């Protein structure tokens, strides 16, 4: 039996192939590479990126460093090192609603089935899934989620057209 972790990329349309690779400080900025924040800042300042570029933000890193460069970013990866660390939810929602980021936002890390619905509502487009039960549920077309919610959605596609005016009465379409 293999101890290798399988990572699959899931969107609301189902599983897709990942065209992006993850880089590090030594990786040259090239087409479809996701760089850590420090390497991204160096690449932007040096003007070395040739094509679509992505950045990964750990939960403790501020989005302020990337705000001046949102127009150059095709993908923002937000980290979930543990299921109970929700700081990346706030970042996704801020990037969508306050800063108008229209590119891809990806969840990376401990993506569990209980989080999928909230991830979609706060602005995530893609989820890197490694958890076995979560993979099985998504493969079966059962992403789950709660039938009611308190907060408005950051993504227009997640907002029901006939939602009541009161936030605490919102229900999915």
Buried (B, 14 or more C-beta within 10 A) or exposed (E): EEEEEEEBBBBBEEEEEBEBEBBEEEBEBBEBBBBBBEBBBEBBEEEEBEEBBBBBBBBEBEBEBBEEBBEBBBBBBBBBBEEEBBBBBEBBBBBBBEEEBEBBBBBBBBBBBEBBBBBBBBBBBBBBBBBEEBBEBBEEEEBEBEEEBEEEBBBEEBBEEEBEEEEEEBEBE
